[in-house]
Each structure stands twice: as C-alpha cells, then as structure tokens.
Amino acid sequence: AAWGGSHLCIDAVNALKREHKVKPEDVEKVTVLCASRLYENRQIRRPQSIMAGQMSMPFITTLAFFYDLRDPEIWKDETLREPRILEFLENVECRVDEEIERRWRATGGQGEVRIVARLNTGGETSTTVVHAKGTSENPLNDAEIGDKFRLLARHHLPAKRCDEIADAVSRLEEIADVCALTELVRTPQ
C-alpha cells in the first residue's frame, strides 16, 4: 500500500536483506539513487499522515528495512511515530543520479533505483532494481501470488483455510463444481 514508484525502493531493500543479509542495525547510512521522475515531490522527511508516508521515498525505504510492505496492516498512525523508524530515517538520503536519469530519459518507464547501504563495519553494499516486482516486465510467479494471498487473507481467515483456498485456485481447471471454492472463501462464523 504505497505509491507505485516506491516499489523499486522496496524491492531494492528486500534484495539487500535477502541477498546480502543486511539488517537495520547493520546500517549506518542509506543512499537512494534514482531518476528525477521518482524523486520529485517524494521527499517528505517526517510524514504526518499515513497517506504522506505512503508517498515518501525516504520513509518507505526506511519501513522496508523493518517491515514486509506487502502487508497493508503496517500502515498505522503508530508507525509514523515509531522511534526506531524515525531514528533510521535520519540516515536515509535520496538524490537524483545523472546516469540513472540519462537512462530513464532514453527508455522511459519508472526509471530505476540503486540503493547503497553503508554498513557499521565500514563496508558498503548496494543493489539496483530496474523493474519492480509485479510489473509486466517482472511479474509475480505462482508461488509469490500464493504467498501474497496468504499474507493478506490471514487477517480474515485461518491459515489452514488460506492454504485450502490457494490450493483450490491453483487447481481451478480441475474443480468440477465451483461451489466448493465459494464455500471455502466464505468467512468462518
């Protein structure tokens, strides 16, 4: 639940966490390099509302280090004031990168994002995302769709029911009577 262009930042942070095992406590500074298209009007340092937070590149980048941003449940007023978030946010810098800007102007689209994390150990790690997950250039696979469904549905249905629904949808062509599926998606009493 965030502005579309920010998904490049979210994916880049997720790659740092997954591929380089970067944890928030390991990070001294984060630099977000992007095209002007992503930078302009997105530099809200201390959002005062959830909507402002969802439009802020530095805030969303910060949240991605701490939360799974596929889950809209993280967007609460308390999150805007969370001390560890506000402290980390002070060390996030966003800026337009000339090379990224040149590529974006030549090719269009969203642009790309390169995130550089300077670590407390003195080292640095970075990653670049050109197409956000879920776009036509980088679509979700079946497992990722199932995972996202479970993440969202678990707020309303028991985990076992979520698994049954995901399984039934994956076998939709084999189901003789769709009533079996509709029965599964009914909210339990």
Salt bridges, closest charged atoms under 4 A:
GLU19 OE2 - ARG18 NH2 3.35
GLU28 OE2 - ARG118 NE 3.01
ASP68 OD2 - ARG70 NH2 2.69
ASP71 OD2 - ARG154 NH2 3.04
ASP71 OD1 - HIS155 NE2 2.97
GLU82 OE2 - ARG84 NE 2.44
GLU90 OE2 - ARG46 NH2 2.78
GLU93 OE1 - LYS29 NZ 2.93
GLU93 OE2 - ARG95 NH1 3.22
GLU99 OE2 - ARG103 NH1 2.63
GLU101 OE2 - ARG105 NE 2.80
GLU112 OE2 - ARG103 NH2 2.75
GLU137 OE1 - HIS131 ND1 3.82
GLU144 OE1 - LYS133 NZ 3.09
ASP163 OD1 - ARG150 NE 2.69
GLU164 OE2 - LYS160 NZ 3.50
GLU164 OE1 - ARG161 NE 3.94
ASP167 OD2 - ARG171 NE 3.06
GLU183 OE1 - ARG186 NH1 3.47
